[in-house]
Structure formats: structure tokens, C-alpha cells
Amino acid sequence: MLCVSKRLSLANSTAILAFTVGLVPMNAAFAATAGVAAVHELAPHRAVYDMKLGEMEDQSGIAGLNGRMVYDFSGSACEGYSVNFRFVTEFQNADGGSQVTDLQTTSFEEPQAESYQFLSKTFVDQELVEATRGTARLGQDSRTVELKEPSEKSLDIGREVLFPTEHLLSIMNAAEEGVPFVAADIYDGAETGEKVYATTTVIGAKATSPVKAGSDGPDAPLAGLSYWPVTVAYFDPTDEEGSGELMPVYQLSFWLYENGISGNLKLDYGDFTIQGKMAALELYDEADCSKP
């Protein structure tokens, strides 16, 4: 799965993505707990997605959008997980202007989510406008963050908050158990490293990939695999409306395959959507955690 945490805001023309969650039975729903055990093996891979403007409303102010997303995922449950992510988009507005944003992130998550290191840079028209770097760690009573950029700062984000791959595994575990709803708070270093997002995830019925065996398309390695249709809504707990009701910052829908790869992406920002179609997929060799 595209594991990424993340956000797109026209206010600063920045894009990020995040796929992750957590669970513990609570009637028909699940709530997040730290240190979720891995049931699934995540396939190391490099996936490329072509991004284009989907549905939009007049007030969006967008005349066009196109871009490309590259998601490089490697590692294992015994080694930890590394992610290299890049999302380049070109926006055209109704006045004829355009702007190119380039988001680049790298991260490493230790086994058992003991720590999470991240570096994120955002460029607008090739000019660096934001950089975030830090390390989050699992302590005895809480998870703490040591930021180095944009300024040095220490934060306490609470013990129940999940890191990105930990969140992803929780979604997959819930899907396998037939649990249709998951709630979790996640941290991925977004928003200058000080933001924790609340998420809710709706998981649909398990299905089989429509990709035919022997296909020569970019998603050929997904032939015969099972997947779940998933929608994750991201909320900013500090952004309540006057009614006290939280509205999602955005929603991310995708097909989550049994090996953790994502397809058929859709980012919904309310007055416009972005569609993502797989353009290339390369599978890497998997580490054998059973070997000493």
C-alpha cells in the first residue's frame, strides 16, 4: 500500500499522502493501540502513479492539474521500513496562471514502531518553501518527537498515536478480520512536524484484482491478488467548527492489496478530486526474517 501520511492544501500548494491505521475491538468499531503486531508481509516495491484532476466545483478555482507520484517502499518487519516519496504537481488556475509543487519525503520506521525518522522538503516553482526533519520515539509512557527543522523543539504526542507503517498494518489486520471501521490518531511529521491527525477508515468487502494473468500492463504483478476498497478520512482535531463538529481535511480512497500495494487512488478535497492511476510497478526482493 502507498503508505504515506498526508495532506494537500491549495493554501500553500503542498501535497502529501498517508496510508495507515490501528485497532482494538470496541463493539462494531475499532480504536487504535500502539505496537500492532504485523500479520501481513508488505511487499518491497516502487510504484509510479499518474495524477490528474477529477471532479471539481466552480469555486475550486482550478482549471487544470496533472502530476506524478513515486512511492518507493523497502524493508521488512525485522529490518524496519524505509519510504522514499515524491509528488510533483502542476496546477493551472482560472486566471491562466500555473504553479509547480514538488514534495519530497524520506522516512525510516524501526521494527515494532520503536522510532520514526523523517525528512520532508517542499518546493514551489523549484524554490524551497518548507523543510521538516525530526525523530519520534516510543517511550515508556508516551511517544515523543525531537524536531530539528524548521526549528528545534520537543513534543509529546501521546502513547496511542501510530506511525505510518504501523497504521497501514493495522488497516490490513482489520480488513482480514472483516472489521469495516477503524479509528486511529496518526503521526507522520506533516505540518512542520507538529501535527497529529485523527483518522477514520471504512473498509469494503474483499475482492480479487481485475488484472488478468499474463497481462503486460504496469499493474501486471497484481494479477490474482485480493484487495479491499478503503476510504480514509483525515481530521485536524484543532480545527473544530462552531458547532463542535469536525470536518475532514480530505479523504483518500484506494484499493489496498493483500501485499500492501495501493491502486486506483482518489484524493477528495471537497470541491475537487485528484485521480491516481498506476503507471509502473517494480517489485523488489523480499528479506527473509526467519534467517538469523
Secondary structure, 3 states (H helix, E strand, C coil): CCCCECCEECCCCEECCECCCCCCEECCEECCCCCCCCCCCCCCEEEEEEEEEEEECHHHCEEEEEEEEEEEEEEECCCEEEEEEEEEEEEEECCCCEEEEEEEEEEEECHHHCEEEEEEEEEECCEEEEEEEEEEEECCCCEEEEEEECCCEEEECCCCCECHHHHHHHHHHHHHCCCCEEEEEECCCCCCCCCCEEEEEEECCCEECCCCCCCCCCCHHHCCCEEEEEEEEEECCCCCCCCCCCCCCEEEEEEEECCCCEEEEEEECCCEEEEEEEEEEEECCCCCCCCC
